[in-house]
Amino acid sequence: MTTGTTTTGTTTTVYTDGACIGNPGPGGWGWAVPDGPFASGAEAHTTNQRMEVTAALEAVRALPGRLEVVSDSRYVVDCFNNRWYAGWEAKGWKNSKKEPVANQDLWVPTVALWHERAGELTFRWVKGHANDKWNEVVDRLATEAAAAQVGRSGGQPPTSLGPADRPGQGTAVAPAPPAPPTTPALRPEPAAAAGPVAPPGHRVVIMGHRPPELGGYGESLFASDLRRRLAEILTGLAGVHPDLIVMTGLGLGAEQLGAEAAAAAGVAYVAVLAFPDPDGVWPAASRAAYRQLLDGATAVITTSATKPASKQAAGRSMGQRDDWLIAHADSALVVWDGKDRTLADRVRALERRIPDQTWVVSPAP
């Protein structure tokens, strides 16, 4: 270990965070190397997301060599780990609405450094306000800078810090969840030659395992953890695509967890059914939960108006529904353990269509 840095081999770890009073309002950013140098800065009128990106950018600018950037912002971490930047570059830094990518003035130099230092930079997400010592340090640095509107720096960890940016306690306010995008009401309709009309917006499809692979049919640690992880990913995607909308079949397991995660993230979801009343043979408790989720959907699409007469016919209808979802996906989250062959086929089909926007989510906590 070198004095003033924390290393894994030759990699320096740096924690970053941003804060904002009012969002938008006075903001601050901070970064710190465990047991090493730190810095913070302020802006008079900004947003929480801008401060999160600024913190990472300032850390990368200040620290040479191999660097692991640790942030509690999915907006920052997923940009690189999920290659959002590649889509922005390919589209000339325009989003799905053909409008300039938000915070482009910060993202362009950050992504340029990512390319310039190819292989040197990695990003890791950490849960905020979860008793991680160095996440708390940079949180307090950013909050202090936002409140005082002045930054500071040093070669050793700061010895005095202000209050943390905890919801309901500090002065800085985290950004409110994005408002669900408005979507015209779509009534269930039979599949035409080209299928039903897909909803407008950046469509993210969620599909994956049924309950046996997710810890059972009731609530479990697997289901709770997966719902949380899906909500975090959707929150990050909503920061990139303001018109984000989830499409899910509402089947038991990953599809229903996806709808619940969308609701938790403040993102609208559309139920895409393979045929009418797919819950007809489910237990009463499962039917009640399904109907509640169906009522919460922004719209309902049915890809076939005919209810199947056999399990084989039902399987074919569900396969056709999945094909429709894949054909209309802009992004996809597939909950897959890497073994199920049917899901393997779905992943391959999605990766052929949207290779940079298909993410496999492990079902295990």
N, C-alpha and C positions, 0 to 999 in steps of 0.2 A: 504493500500500500504506500502511495506517495502522500506526503503531508498536504492537507488541504483538499484531497479528493477521496471519493469512495470508488473503488474499482473492482471489477470482476475481470481478472486478467488485466487487459489494458483498456477496459471500458469504464468511463466515468459516468456515474449516475447523477442526474440532476432532477429535482422536483420543481414543478412550475404550477402557478395558479393565477387566476384573475378575479377581480371583484368589482362591483359597481353599486353605487348608492342611487337607487331609483330605477336603473336599467330602462331607458337611458338616464345618464347622470354622471356625476364625478366618478372616475374609475381609477383602479390601480392594478399593477401586476407585480409578480415577484418570482424569483427562482433561487434555489439554494442547493448546493452540493452538500450531502451529509458530512458533517465535521469539516467543512471546507468553506469556500467563498459563497457569497450571496449578493443579490442586487434586487432593487425594486424601483418602480417609477410610477408616474401618475399622468392622467389626462383629464382635462376639465369637463368634457362632455363626450361620453362614449357608451358602450354596451358591455355586458358581461362577456359575451362571446368574443368581442374584439380584444378584451383584456386577456382572455385565455390564450388566444393565438399570439398576441404580443409577447406574453410571458415565454412561450416556447421559442418564438423567433429571437428574442433577446438572449435567451440561454444558449441557443445554437450559435449565435453570432459571437458570444463571449468565450465559449469553451471549445478549444480545438480537439482534434483526435476523435477516437471512437466514443460515442455518446449515447446513453440511454436516457430518453426524456420520459419522466413519469408524471402523468397528469390525471386529474379526476374529471377531465372534460372529454366526453365521447366525441364531441365536435372536432377536437384536436387529434386524438388518437386514431379514430376511425378514418380520418382523411388519409392517413398513410397506411395503416394496417389493412384497410379495405379498399385502398386505391381509388378513393373518390377523386383525387387530383388528376388521375389519368383521364377520367371522363370529362373533367373541366377543360383540360388541355385539348382533348380531341374535339370538343365543341367550341373551341375558341373562347374559353372562360365564360360560357353561357350556361344557365341552368335549364331544366326541362321546359320552362316557359319562355326560353330564348331571351331571357333577361340576364344582365351581368351577374355573375356569382357574387353573393354577399361577401363583404370584407375582402374583396379581390386585392386591394392595395396591400393587405397583409399576407394573404395567401400566396401571391405571386413570388415575393422574395423568399418566403419560407419554403415553398416547393423548389425554387431555384437552388437553395442551399441543399435540399434533399438530393437533388440530382448531382450537384457539384461534389457533394461528399458521399457519393454512392457507396453503400456498404458500411459507412461509418455511423449512420444514425439509425436508431430504433426507438419505437414509442411503446409505452406500456401504460395501461389504464389502472388506476387505483380508486377504490371507492372513497368519496369525500366524507369527512366527518365520521370516520370509522376508527378513530384512535391510532391512525398512522402518524407517528411523530413528525416526520418531515413534510407530509401533506399538511399537517396543522401549522407547521412553521411558515410555509409559503402562503397558506391561506391568511395567516395573520399579517404577513408582510404586505400582501396585496390589499387587505382591508385597511391597514394602517395608511398605506399610500393613498388609497381612495379618499379616506377621511381627511388626512392632513394636506393632500395635494402636493406632496413632496416625496421623492424617493431617497434611497440611501444604498450603500454598498459596503462590503468589507471582505477581508480575507479569511475570517473565521466566523462561525455561526453567530447570529445576533443574540445578544444577552437580554434584551428587553423587547417585548412584543406587545402589541395591542390585543383587543379581543378578537376571537375567531369569528368568521362570517357564518354563524350558525343560524339556520332559519328561525326567525322569531326572536333572536337574541341580539345579533349584531346590527350594525347600521346598513351593511351592504345587503342588497336583495338579489336573490338568484332570479334568472329569467323565468317568467311564467311559461307554462307549457303552451306549445303552439295551439291556436284555435283550430278545431277540426275544419278541414276544407269543406266548402259547400259543394254538394253534388246533387244534380237534378234527381228527383225521385224516379227510380226505375222499377217498373212492375215486373213480376215474374212473367216470362214469355217463352214460347217454344223456340227451340234452336232453329234458326234459318240456315241456309246453305253456308253462310259465313259465320254463323253463331250469333248470339246476342250482342248488343252494343256494349262495349266496355265503358266503365265510368271515366270521366276526365281526370287528369292529374298524373302524378308520378306513381304508378301502381306497383306496390310491393306485395308479392305473393308469399304466403306462409303456408307450408305444408310439412308433413313429417309423420313420425311414429304415432301409433295408437296407444291407449293406456298400458297394455302389458309391458311395453318397453319404457314406460315413464313412471314406474313405481306403483301401478295399480289404477283402479277406476276412481278411487277417492282422492282427496287432497293428500299430497305427500311432499317430502323434502325435494324430490326430483321435480315435481310439478311447480312448486313454489319458486325454486331456484330458476327453473327454465322460464317461467313467466317474467321474473325480474330481469333476467338477461335479455329476453326478447324486447321488453319495454325499454331497456337502456339503449339497445341498438336502434329501435324505432325513434327514440328521442334524438339520437345523433343524426339519423337520416332526415328527420323533420327539420333540423337546422340547415341542412343542405338543400332539401326540396320542400319549399313552403307549401306546395300543393300535394304533399304525400297522402296517399290513401292505401289502406291495406285491403287485399282481397283474400278471403279465406273460405274454405268449404264448410266450416263450422262442424266438422266431424269430431268425434270424441278424440281427445289427446291433443296433439300439437296444434291442430286447426283451431280448437276452442281456446287454448292457451294463447294463441296468437291474437284472437279477438279481444281477450281480456287484457293482454299486454298493450294492444292499441288503445283501449279505453284508458288504461293507466298512464299512457304517454300523451294523451290528449289528441290522438290521431283517429280520424274517422275510419270505419271499416265497412266493407261491402260483403254480404254473404252470397257466395256463389254455390248454388245447390245443383247436384247432379240430376235430381228429379224431385217432385213435390213430396213433402212430408217424409224425409229420410229417417225421422226419429220414431216411426210407427212401431218398431219392434223393440225399442229401448226400454229400460226400467223407468218407472215413474220419476225418480229423482233426476235421472239423466235427461229425460224429456223436459222437465221443468227448467233445468239449467240451460238447455238448448233454446227453449222458447224465450227465455229472458235475454239471451245473447241475440237471438233473431230480432227481438223488439228493439234492441240497441243499435242495429245495423242502419247505416245511412241509406242503404238500398239493398234489394234482394234480386238476384239474377238466378234464373233456373235454366240450365242448358238443355234440358229435355222436359217436355210437358207430360211425358208418359211415365207413369209409375211402373217399374219393372215387375214382372210376374215371377221371377226366380232369382236366386242368389247370383247365378251366372250373368243374367241380364243386368242386375244391379252393379256387378263388377265392371261390366262393359260401359255402363253409363258413367260410373265414377272415373273410369279411365278417360272417357271422352271429355268429362268435365276438367280433369287435370290437364289434358292436352290444350283445352281452351285457355286455362289459366296460364300455362307456359307460353302460349302464343301471344298473350296480352300483357306479359310481365315486363316492367322496366327494371325491377330488382326482385330478388327472391331470397328468402331465408328458409332453409330446409333443415329440419331437425332430424338428424341421421346419425346412426352409430357406425356407419361405414360397412355394414354387413347386409342389410336388407336389400334384396336384388331389385324389387320394384322401385324403391326410393333411389337406388343407384341409377336406374334408367331415367328417372325424373331429373336427377342432378346432371347427368350427361346431356339431356335435352336442353336444360336451362343454360348449361355452360356453352353449348353450341350457339345459343341465341344471344346471351348476355354474359360473356365470360368474365367481365370485370365487375359484374353486379350480382353474382350468385355466391352466397355464403352458406357454408355448412355449419350448423350449430350443434355441438355435441349434446346429447340428452342428459349426460351425467353431470352432476354438480361440479 
